[in-house]
Structure formats: structure tokens, C-alpha cells
Amino acid sequence: MRYDAHDVFDVAIVTRTRIRSAYAVAVLTDALQLALGPLGWTFADEILDVIAMIVISRLIGFHALLLPTFVLELVPIADLLPTWTGAVALVLALRRRSPAETTSPSTTGDRNVIDV
């Protein structure tokens, strides 16, 4: 299987199984980080964050909101908040609100549209 750079940023087809799996990964990661406490073990929190970022991105597709969550998890006390669960909920809510398919002026045939 070959991956292009564009594959990383493509929006995955989000099914109920993928949604449940993304929530499960987020909740499990947040629970483990809470169990480790504010200090955690050496790099355990960071390893969990990297794994969560990769798995969630593969399940529901990459979204820019996952990056601030990843950075916020590096702050010692902030990693006790359920940030991964909140990020998954927010990304999925935004994906539901956005149209599934957008049309550009070139596909509509109207050449007088100015896209700003």
C-alpha cells in the first residue's frame, strides 16, 4: 500500500465504527493520563499523545484542531483535562456541519463567480 502526502490530509469516510473507535481512543488516552497524574512517568504522557494523535487522525482524518490539542497536552496540568475527548467531539461536530461535497466555480459552469 502506497501513501502520498495528500493521503494524510484527506478527510476519512467517517462511519459509526470509526466514530466509536475515535472516542474510545480519546477517552482511554485521557483516562490513562489522569491515572498517571500531573507528573506522569518519564515521557509516558508524550508517548500516549503521539499514539492518540496518529490513531485518531487515521480514524476520523486529520483536522487542524488536533494540533493545538497535541500541544496543550505538553503543559503539565492541562494534560489532566479530557482534551482528546473534547477535540474528537469538536472535530466530528464540525464535520457534520460542513457540506459533504463542495462545488467550485469551474465545476458549476459559471465563469463570472469570484472566489475570494
CNS distance restraints for C-alpha pairs under 8 A (distance, minus, plus):
assign (resid   3 and name CA) (resid   7 and name CA) 6.15 0.50 0.50
assign (resid   4 and name CA) (resid   8 and name CA) 7.43 0.50 0.50
assign (resid   5 and name CA) (resid   9 and name CA) 7.57 0.50 0.50
assign (resid   6 and name CA) (resid  10 and name CA) 6.36 0.50 0.50
assign (resid   8 and name CA) (resid  61 and name CA) 7.50 0.50 0.50
assign (resid   8 and name CA) (resid  62 and name CA) 6.67 0.50 0.50
assign (resid   9 and name CA) (resid  61 and name CA) 6.89 0.50 0.50
assign (resid   9 and name CA) (resid  62 and name CA) 5.49 0.50 0.50
assign (resid   9 and name CA) (resid  63 and name CA) 7.65 0.50 0.50
assign (resid  10 and name CA) (resid  61 and name CA) 6.47 0.50 0.50
assign (resid  10 and name CA) (resid  62 and name CA) 7.14 0.50 0.50
assign (resid  11 and name CA) (resid  60 and name CA) 7.15 0.50 0.50
assign (resid  11 and name CA) (resid  61 and name CA) 4.83 0.50 0.50
assign (resid  11 and name CA) (resid  62 and name CA) 6.78 0.50 0.50
assign (resid  12 and name CA) (resid  58 and name CA) 7.66 0.50 0.50
assign (resid  12 and name CA) (resid  59 and name CA) 7.10 0.50 0.50
assign (resid  12 and name CA) (resid  60 and name CA) 5.52 0.50 0.50
assign (resid  12 and name CA) (resid  61 and name CA) 4.75 0.50 0.50
assign (resid  13 and name CA) (resid  60 and name CA) 7.32 0.50 0.50
assign (resid  14 and name CA) (resid  18 and name CA) 5.97 0.50 0.50
assign (resid  14 and name CA) (resid  19 and name CA) 6.64 0.50 0.50
assign (resid  14 and name CA) (resid  59 and name CA) 7.60 0.50 0.50
assign (resid  14 and name CA) (resid  60 and name CA) 5.82 0.50 0.50
assign (resid  15 and name CA) (resid  19 and name CA) 6.21 0.50 0.50
assign (resid  16 and name CA) (resid  20 and name CA) 6.09 0.50 0.50
assign (resid  17 and name CA) (resid  21 and name CA) 6.02 0.50 0.50
assign (resid  18 and name CA) (resid  22 and name CA) 5.99 0.50 0.50
assign (resid  18 and name CA) (resid  59 and name CA) 5.50 0.50 0.50
assign (resid  18 and name CA) (resid  60 and name CA) 6.55 0.50 0.50
assign (resid  19 and name CA) (resid  23 and name CA) 6.21 0.50 0.50
assign (resid  19 and name CA) (resid  59 and name CA) 7.52 0.50 0.50
assign (resid  19 and name CA) (resid  60 and name CA) 7.00 0.50 0.50
assign (resid  20 and name CA) (resid  24 and name CA) 6.06 0.50 0.50
assign (resid  21 and name CA) (resid  25 and name CA) 6.17 0.50 0.50
assign (resid  21 and name CA) (resid  59 and name CA) 7.37 0.50 0.50
assign (resid  22 and name CA) (resid  26 and name CA) 6.14 0.50 0.50
assign (resid  22 and name CA) (resid  55 and name CA) 7.69 0.50 0.50
assign (resid  22 and name CA) (resid  56 and name CA) 5.44 0.50 0.50
assign (resid  22 and name CA) (resid  59 and name CA) 6.15 0.50 0.50
assign (resid  22 and name CA) (resid  60 and name CA) 7.00 0.50 0.50
assign (resid  22 and name CA) (resid  88 and name CA) 6.98 0.50 0.50
assign (resid  23 and name CA) (resid  27 and name CA) 5.98 0.50 0.50
assign (resid  23 and name CA) (resid  85 and name CA) 6.35 0.50 0.50
assign (resid  23 and name CA) (resid  88 and name CA) 6.66 0.50 0.50
assign (resid  23 and name CA) (resid  89 and name CA) 7.89 0.50 0.50
assign (resid  24 and name CA) (resid  28 and name CA) 5.92 0.50 0.50
assign (resid  25 and name CA) (resid  29 and name CA) 6.00 0.50 0.50
assign (resid  25 and name CA) (resid  52 and name CA) 6.57 0.50 0.50
assign (resid  25 and name CA) (resid  55 and name CA) 7.61 0.50 0.50
assign (resid  25 and name CA) (resid  56 and name CA) 7.13 0.50 0.50
assign (resid  26 and name CA) (resid  30 and name CA) 6.13 0.50 0.50
assign (resid  26 and name CA) (resid  52 and name CA) 6.79 0.50 0.50
assign (resid  26 and name CA) (resid  56 and name CA) 7.65 0.50 0.50
assign (resid  26 and name CA) (resid  84 and name CA) 4.93 0.50 0.50
assign (resid  26 and name CA) (resid  85 and name CA) 4.81 0.50 0.50
assign (resid  26 and name CA) (resid  88 and name CA) 7.18 0.50 0.50
assign (resid  27 and name CA) (resid  31 and name CA) 5.98 0.50 0.50
assign (resid  27 and name CA) (resid  82 and name CA) 7.42 0.50 0.50
assign (resid  27 and name CA) (resid  84 and name CA) 7.19 0.50 0.50
assign (resid  27 and name CA) (resid  85 and name CA) 5.67 0.50 0.50
assign (resid  28 and name CA) (resid  32 and name CA) 6.06 0.50 0.50
assign (resid  29 and name CA) (resid  33 and name CA) 6.16 0.50 0.50
assign (resid  29 and name CA) (resid  48 and name CA) 6.44 0.50 0.50
assign (resid  29 and name CA) (resid  49 and name CA) 7.51 0.50 0.50
assign (resid  29 and name CA) (resid  52 and name CA) 6.76 0.50 0.50
assign (resid  29 and name CA) (resid  84 and name CA) 7.40 0.50 0.50
assign (resid  30 and name CA) (resid  34 and name CA) 6.13 0.50 0.50
assign (resid  30 and name CA) (resid  79 and name CA) 7.74 0.50 0.50
assign (resid  30 and name CA) (resid  80 and name CA) 7.23 0.50 0.50
assign (resid  30 and name CA) (resid  81 and name CA) 7.30 0.50 0.50
assign (resid  30 and name CA) (resid  82 and name CA) 5.31 0.50 0.50
assign (resid  30 and name CA) (resid  83 and name CA) 7.20 0.50 0.50
assign (resid  30 and name CA) (resid  84 and name CA) 6.53 0.50 0.50
assign (resid  30 and name CA) (resid  85 and name CA) 7.24 0.50 0.50
assign (resid  31 and name CA) (resid  35 and name CA) 6.11 0.50 0.50
assign (resid  31 and name CA) (resid  82 and name CA) 7.94 0.50 0.50
assign (resid  32 and name CA) (resid  36 and name CA) 6.18 0.50 0.50
assign (resid  33 and name CA) (resid  37 and name CA) 6.48 0.50 0.50
assign (resid  33 and name CA) (resid  40 and name CA) 7.38 0.50 0.50
assign (resid  33 and name CA) (resid  45 and name CA) 6.17 0.50 0.50
assign (resid  33 and name CA) (resid  48 and name CA) 7.91 0.50 0.50
assign (resid  33 and name CA) (resid  79 and name CA) 6.72 0.50 0.50
assign (resid  33 and name CA) (resid  80 and name CA) 6.42 0.50 0.50
assign (resid  34 and name CA) (resid  38 and name CA) 7.43 0.50 0.50
assign (resid  34 and name CA) (resid  79 and name CA) 7.55 0.50 0.50
assign (resid  34 and name CA) (resid  80 and name CA) 5.17 0.50 0.50
assign (resid  34 and name CA) (resid  81 and name CA) 7.87 0.50 0.50
assign (resid  36 and name CA) (resid  40 and name CA) 4.66 0.50 0.50
assign (resid  36 and name CA) (resid  41 and name CA) 6.94 0.50 0.50
assign (resid  36 and name CA) (resid  45 and name CA) 8.00 0.50 0.50
assign (resid  37 and name CA) (resid  80 and name CA) 7.27 0.50 0.50
assign (resid  38 and name CA) (resid  76 and name CA) 5.82 0.50 0.50
assign (resid  38 and name CA) (resid  77 and name CA) 5.49 0.50 0.50
assign (resid  38 and name CA) (resid  79 and name CA) 7.24 0.50 0.50
assign (resid  38 and name CA) (resid  80 and name CA) 6.63 0.50 0.50
assign (resid  39 and name CA) (resid  76 and name CA) 6.73 0.50 0.50
assign (resid  40 and name CA) (resid  44 and name CA) 6.64 0.50 0.50
assign (resid  40 and name CA) (resid  45 and name CA) 6.52 0.50 0.50
assign (resid  41 and name CA) (resid  45 and name CA) 7.26 0.50 0.50
assign (resid  43 and name CA) (resid  47 and name CA) 6.09 0.50 0.50
assign (resid  44 and name CA) (resid  48 and name CA) 6.18 0.50 0.50
assign (resid  45 and name CA) (resid  49 and name CA) 6.17 0.50 0.50
assign (resid  46 and name CA) (resid  50 and name CA) 6.24 0.50 0.50
assign (resid  46 and name CA) (resid  73 and name CA) 7.81 0.50 0.50
assign (resid  46 and name CA) (resid  74 and name CA) 7.08 0.50 0.50
assign (resid  47 and name CA) (resid  51 and name CA) 6.23 0.50 0.50
assign (resid  48 and name CA) (resid  52 and name CA) 6.00 0.50 0.50
assign (resid  49 and name CA) (resid  53 and name CA) 6.00 0.50 0.50
assign (resid  49 and name CA) (resid  70 and name CA) 6.48 0.50 0.50
assign (resid  49 and name CA) (resid  73 and name CA) 7.15 0.50 0.50
assign (resid  50 and name CA) (resid  54 and name CA) 6.26 0.50 0.50
assign (resid  50 and name CA) (resid  70 and name CA) 7.82 0.50 0.50
assign (resid  51 and name CA) (resid  55 and name CA) 6.05 0.50 0.50
assign (resid  52 and name CA) (resid  56 and name CA) 5.80 0.50 0.50
assign (resid  52 and name CA) (resid  84 and name CA) 7.88 0.50 0.50
assign (resid  53 and name CA) (resid  57 and name CA) 5.95 0.50 0.50
assign (resid  53 and name CA) (resid  66 and name CA) 7.07 0.50 0.50
assign (resid  53 and name CA) (resid  70 and name CA) 7.08 0.50 0.50
assign (resid  54 and name CA) (resid  58 and name CA) 6.18 0.50 0.50
assign (resid  55 and name CA) (resid  59 and name CA) 6.18 0.50 0.50
assign (resid  56 and name CA) (resid  60 and name CA) 6.07 0.50 0.50
assign (resid  56 and name CA) (resid  61 and name CA) 7.23 0.50 0.50
assign (resid  56 and name CA) (resid  62 and name CA) 7.89 0.50 0.50
assign (resid  56 and name CA) (resid  88 and name CA) 7.86 0.50 0.50
assign (resid  57 and name CA) (resid  61 and name CA) 4.54 0.50 0.50
assign (resid  57 and name CA) (resid  62 and name CA) 4.57 0.50 0.50
assign (resid  57 and name CA) (resid  63 and name CA) 7.44 0.50 0.50
assign (resid  58 and name CA) (resid  62 and name CA) 7.21 0.50 0.50
assign (resid  60 and name CA) (resid  92 and name CA) 7.96 0.50 0.50
assign (resid  62 and name CA) (resid  66 and name CA) 7.36 0.50 0.50
assign (resid  63 and name CA) (resid  67 and name CA) 7.82 0.50 0.50
assign (resid  63 and name CA) (resid  91 and name CA) 6.95 0.50 0.50
assign (resid  64 and name CA) (resid  68 and name CA) 7.71 0.50 0.50
assign (resid  65 and name CA) (resid  69 and name CA) 6.71 0.50 0.50
assign (resid  65 and name CA) (resid  87 and name CA) 6.68 0.50 0.50
assign (resid  65 and name CA) (resid  91 and name CA) 6.95 0.50 0.50
assign (resid  66 and name CA) (resid  70 and name CA) 6.20 0.50 0.50
assign (resid  66 and name CA) (resid  87 and name CA) 6.40 0.50 0.50
assign (resid  67 and name CA) (resid  71 and name CA) 6.34 0.50 0.50
assign (resid  68 and name CA) (resid  72 and name CA) 5.90 0.50 0.50
assign (resid  69 and name CA) (resid  73 and name CA) 6.19 0.50 0.50
assign (resid  69 and name CA) (resid  83 and name CA) 6.24 0.50 0.50
assign (resid  69 and name CA) (resid  84 and name CA) 6.69 0.50 0.50
assign (resid  69 and name CA) (resid  87 and name CA) 6.78 0.50 0.50
assign (resid  70 and name CA) (resid  74 and name CA) 7.11 0.50 0.50
assign (resid  71 and name CA) (resid  75 and name CA) 7.56 0.50 0.50
assign (resid  72 and name CA) (resid  78 and name CA) 6.54 0.50 0.50
assign (resid  72 and name CA) (resid  79 and name CA) 7.15 0.50 0.50
assign (resid  73 and name CA) (resid  78 and name CA) 6.14 0.50 0.50
assign (resid  73 and name CA) (resid  79 and name CA) 4.67 0.50 0.50
assign (resid  73 and name CA) (resid  83 and name CA) 7.56 0.50 0.50
assign (resid  74 and name CA) (resid  78 and name CA) 7.72 0.50 0.50
assign (resid  74 and name CA) (resid  79 and name CA) 6.93 0.50 0.50
assign (resid  75 and name CA) (resid  79 and name CA) 6.40 0.50 0.50
assign (resid  77 and name CA) (resid  81 and name CA) 7.93 0.50 0.50
assign (resid  79 and name CA) (resid  83 and name CA) 7.29 0.50 0.50
assign (resid  82 and name CA) (resid  86 and name CA) 6.28 0.50 0.50
assign (resid  83 and name CA) (resid  87 and name CA) 5.98 0.50 0.50
assign (resid  84 and name CA) (resid  88 and name CA) 6.17 0.50 0.50
assign (resid  85 and name CA) (resid  89 and name CA) 6.24 0.50 0.50
assign (resid  86 and name CA) (resid  90 and name CA) 6.07 0.50 0.50
assign (resid  87 and name CA) (resid  91 and name CA) 6.02 0.50 0.50
assign (resid  88 and name CA) (resid  92 and name CA) 6.08 0.50 0.50
assign (resid  89 and name CA) (resid  93 and name CA) 6.08 0.50 0.50
assign (resid  90 and name CA) (resid  94 and name CA) 6.15 0.50 0.50
assign (resid  91 and name CA) (resid  95 and name CA) 6.14 0.50 0.50
assign (resid  92 and name CA) (resid  96 and name CA) 6.19 0.50 0.50
assign (resid  93 and name CA) (resid  97 and name CA) 6.40 0.50 0.50
assign (resid  94 and name CA) (resid  98 and name CA) 6.23 0.50 0.50
assign (resid  95 and name CA) (resid  99 and name CA) 7.94 0.50 0.50
assign (resid 103 and name CA) (resid 107 and name CA) 6.32 0.50 0.50
assign (resid 103 and name CA) (resid 108 and name CA) 6.83 0.50 0.50
assign (resid 104 and name CA) (resid 108 and name CA) 6.54 0.50 0.50
assign (resid 105 and name CA) (resid 109 and name CA) 6.39 0.50 0.50
assign (resid 105 and name CA) (resid 110 and name CA) 5.84 0.50 0.50
assign (resid 105 and name CA) (resid 111 and name CA) 6.52 0.50 0.50
assign (resid 105 and name CA) (resid 113 and name CA) 6.30 0.50 0.50
assign (resid 105 and name CA) (resid 115 and name CA) 7.75 0.50 0.50
assign (resid 106 and name CA) (resid 110 and name CA) 6.93 0.50 0.50
assign (resid 106 and name CA) (resid 111 and name CA) 6.90 0.50 0.50
